[in-house]
Amino acid sequence: MKLLIILDTLAVGGAETSTLAIVRELVPAGHSVIVATLYGGGGLVPQFEATGATVVVHDLRRKYGFWRGQRYLRSLLDRTAPDLVHASLFRSEIVARLALLGSPLPLINSFVNDSYSKYHYGLKRSPLGKAKLFGIQLIDFITKGRVDHFTAITSSTKDENARALRVPAHNISVIYRGRSVAAHPAQQPRAATAAGLTFLTTSRLIWRKGYREALTAIAGLEGEGIRYLIAGDGVDAAAIKQYAAGLAHRERFEFLGEVSDVTSLYPRADFFLMPSHYEGLGGALIEAMLAKIPIIASDIPVFHEVTDENALFFRVTDAQKLRGLLQQLDNRDQYRDMVERAYQTARRRYDISEVAQETLALYQRVADQKQQRK
């Protein structure tokens, strides 16, 4: 099968990293894969090229540029003649829907977030912000009819988008994002010491990842030798570091920047902390599950689903509740059964080889159904 996969960019992110893992499975299996971007390149370009896929980087030089984008994409479709198109992320999805109007090619889009939930609208404090989000939702709703099938990365994401965009449930398939089990081996626990606990977060430095609550909670803990390792970068990095610098016990915080191999960090930590306000899935959780490190997470529905309840949960955005939970922790040994259950869930549900096969089976089914309707 010849596939055209469209993304905004190939910068490091959940959708891009997961797509890379799937492409690594599809190309050796003999499938022809073209990965195209519409809004620039990114740090994952060399890794995509190393898979053997054809990588086509284009930059519309617009925040949206839907009309210009659909003209470019139509020319790319003429040149590449794929059997199926899979576009992910809002901008690329809208461009693909417009470009494929009147085309018999099957189109798949992906739900990777609950973008139109009450929580998201609540984040928009001004009427203008709410109006802009509603405008985006309206564009999504009006153009969704061109999509032949949707994937969702969790059941929670499926349900929220089905409601917001009025997409029939039978037209959405849940396919979890996967990870290579071999590339994420279980780690040896950190040796017990008299020093305090070490916490680890691997996530982009943006406020909605819950850094305000995490930093506040850890700064307020009683005890010596407590450390918080933070791996990642992002648009709010400077503001988050400034906030951390103004807290008590700021020596506890270590900002590591982007780390290419996060598996090297797990042996340095006692607990993995995921305090996000919302997520589509939370790939870092899967990596922590495979690493056999106990997880502390905000109690958003998707984290309960991803971990299969095998984590310690605190009320989302509540720094006081998080501090209370962290203060009660002793060592990770008492959570061995929970960690083992999480590990087995990750191996069973998120193995990238199985995810790739599910994805390919969906591609074939959608293509066959499209052909039968001609």
N, C-alpha and C positions, 0 to 999 in steps of 0.2 A: 504494500500500500504506500502511496505517495502522500505525505502529510505536510500541510503548511500550518505551522504554529506561530501565532502572532502575539507579541507582548509589547508593552509600552517601551521598556528598555531591558537590558540584561544586567542591571545593577543588582547587587546582593539583596535579596528579599525572599520572602516565603514562596511566592508564586514562581519566581525565577529559579530558585534553588530546587524546588520540587520538579519543575519542568526539566531541568538539567538531569536530575536523577532518572527520570523516565526516558529521556532521549538516550541516555547511556545504555538503557536496556533495549530500546527499539532499533537503533542503528545496527548493532551486531546481529540482531535477528533478521536482518535483510530488508528492513523497511527504509524507504527513502524519506528523509526528514529535512524540511527547510524551516529554519527558525528566523523569523523576520521581526524587526522592531520598527516602530513608527516615531519614537521620540528620543532617539539617540542610542548610544552603545551602553557601556558599563563594564564593571570589573569582571563579569563572568564571560565576556566574549571569548577569551582564549580557551576557557574550559569547554564552552559549547563547540568551538571549532575543533578541539581535540577529540570530540566524540565521533567525528566524521560527518556530522550534519553540515548542510550548507547554511551559512549564517549571512543574512542580508540586513545590514544596519542602515536605517534611514532616520533622518531627523526632520520633522515637519517645522521645527522652529516656531511652534505655536503652543500655547497651553492646551488647546483643543484641536483646532484646524480640521474639523471633521470633513468639510467639503474637499479641501485639498488632499486630505488623507485618503478619501475614498477613490479619488482619481488616481493617485499613486498606486493604491492597492489593486485597482482593476488592471493596471498595466503589469503589476507583478503577477497577478493571477494568469494573465495571458502568457507571460513568459515561462511560468513554472508548471502550469496545468496540473494542480494537485487533485487527488481524489476526494479530499476532505479538508476543511479548514477548522482549526480550533483556536479561538481568540480568548484571551484572558485579560482582565482588568478593564475598568469602565471605558476609558478612551479608546482602546484598541477594539473593544467589543462593538462600540457604536460605529466606528469606522468600518469594521468588517460587515456589520448589518447593512450599512448604506451601500457598500461596494458590491454586495452580493444580491441586491434587489434585482429580481428578474433572472438570476443565475440558478441553474439546477444543482450547483454544488451544495453538499450538506454542510451546515455550519453548527458548531458546538460552542457554547459559551460556558463560563464557570462562575459559580457563586463562591467567592472566597472571603466574604465578610457579611455581616448583617448591617449593611450601610444605612438602611432606612428604619431602624428600630427606634422606639421611643427614647432610648438612651442617647442615640446619635442626635436626634432632634433636641434633646435636652442640653446637649453640649453647645448648641448654637444659642448664644445668649441674646442676640439681637433679632428683631423681626426680619431684617435683611438676610442674616445668616440662615434662618429657617426657610425663607423664601428661596434662597439659592439652592439649598438642599432639596426642597420640593421640586424645583425646576429640573434638577438632575434626575430625580426619581421619575418625573413625568416623561423626560426624554427616554429613559430606560423602559418605562411602561409602554410608550407609543411604538418603539422600535422592536420590542421583544418578539413580535410575531414572525420576524424573519428567521429566528433561531429554531433549528430543528430539534435540538435537545440541549439540556443544561446538565452540568455536573455541579455537585456541592461537596465541599471538603468535610462537612460534618452534617449530621441530622439536624442540629440546631440551626445551622446556616441555611439548610434546605427549607425548614419550616418558616423561618423569618422572611426569606425572600419569596417563597410561594405566597405568603400572605401579602407582602408589600407590593408585589408586582402581579399578583393574581395569575400565577403560573400553575397549571394543574400538577399535582404531586407526581403523577405517573410520567411526567415529562422531565423529571429531575432525578438523576442517579447519584447516590452518595458514593464517592470514591475518595477515601482518605489519602492525604499526602503521605508519601512513604519515605523511608530512609534505608540505606544499605546497612543491613545488620552487620556485615563483615567490616564495614568502615567505621562502625560505632561499637567497638567491643566493650563488654562490661569492665569496669575499672576496679582496681583494688581499693578498698576503703582507706581513707586517710588514717595514718597511725594515730592512736589516741595519745594526747598530750595533756599536760596540766593547763595549757593555754585555753582561751575561750574558743567558741565556735566560729567557723568560717562559712559565710554564705556566698553564693554565686548566682549572678544573673547574666545571661547571654542574650541580649536583645538590643534593638535600635534605641538610641538615646532620644526618645520623644516622650512627652509628658504622659500620654495615654498608656504608656507601658507601666505606669504606677510607680515611677521613681520617687515622686514626692513622698508617698506613703512609706515606701521601703526605707529611704534614707532617714526620714523622721523617726520611724520605729527603731531602727538599728542604733541611731544616735542616742535614743532614750533608754537603751538596755543597761542594766546594772551588770558589772563584771569587768574583768580585765582580759586583754588579748583577743577581743572580738574583732573580726575583719569582714569586710564586704567587698568582694571582687566583682567588678562590672566590666563585661566585655561587649563592646559595640560602639557605634558612632551614630550620629543622626543630626537632624536639623536643630534639635533643642540641646545639643551637647553642651554648649557654652553656658546656657541658662541653668542646666541641671548641675553642672560642676560649680557654678557660682552659688547655687542654693546649698549644695553640700558643704562648701567652704564656710558658710555662715552658721552651721550647726555645731553643737557640742560634739566632742570626740571625732572631729573631722579626720583625724589620723586613721580612723577605722576604714575609710573609704579608699579603694584603689581602682582608678579608672585605667583600664588596659588598652582602650581603643579597639579597633577591629582586629580580631584574632582569627587567622585562617583555619587553624586546627583547634576547635574548642574542646576536643577530646582530651587535650593536654591539660585542661584546667580542672577537670572533675576530680583527679586525685588530690587536688589542693583544697577541696571544699568538703564540708560536712553535710550541707543541705543546699538544694537548688531552689531558688526563690523566683516565682513568676507572679508578679503583682498586677498584671495588666487589667485595665478597665474593660476592654473588650478585645476579642480576637476572632479571626475566622477559624483557626485551628490551634496554632501555637506549636510550630515545628520544634522549637527548642525543648518543649516538654517531652516529645518523642525521643529526642537525643538523650535527655536526662534519664528517661525510663530505661533506655538501652544501656546507659552507663551504670545503672544500679545505684543511683544516688537518691535519697529521699527528697520528695518534692513538697514545697509549701506553695500554695497557689490561691489566688483570689477565687471566690466562689461563684464565678460566672458559669452559666450552663455548659458552655463548650469545654471548659476544663474538667468538669465532672464527667463529661462524655469521653474526652480523649484519654484521661487516666483511668477510666472505668472505676472511679471513686477511690483509687489507690494513691491518695495524697492527703496532706493536711491543709484544710481550707480555712480562710478567714474572710470576713465580710469585705467585699470590694470597696476600695477607696477609704477604708477605715484604718488609719494608722494606729490608733489606740488598740483596736482589736488585734492587729498584726503584732504590735509590741507585746501584748499579753501572751499571744501564742508563742512567740520567739523566746520570751523570758522563761517559759515553762520547759523548754527543750533541754535535754541533758546530753545525750549522745545518740548517734545514729543506729546503734546496735539494736535498740528496742523496736526499730521499724523494719527489721530484716524481712518479716513476712510480707508487709506492705510493699516493700521494694521488689521482692521476688514476684509478687502478683503483677505489679506494674511492668516488670521486665517481660514476663510471659505474654501479657497483653500486647506489648509493643512488637514482639517477635511474630505473634499471630496475626495482628491487624495491620501493621505498618511496614512489613517487609516489602522493599521496593520492587522486587521481582514479581510478587503477587499483584502489587498495585499496577505495574506496567501491563501485566496480562489482563487485568480488569479493564484498564483504559483502552487497550487494543481491541478487546472484545466489544466494548461500547462503540468504538469507531466503526468496526465492521458492521455491527447491527444497525447503526444509524445510516451508514452508507447503503446497506441493503434495503432498508425501509424506504429511503429516498428514491432508490432505483425502482422499487415496486410501484411507487406512486406516480411515476412518469406516465 
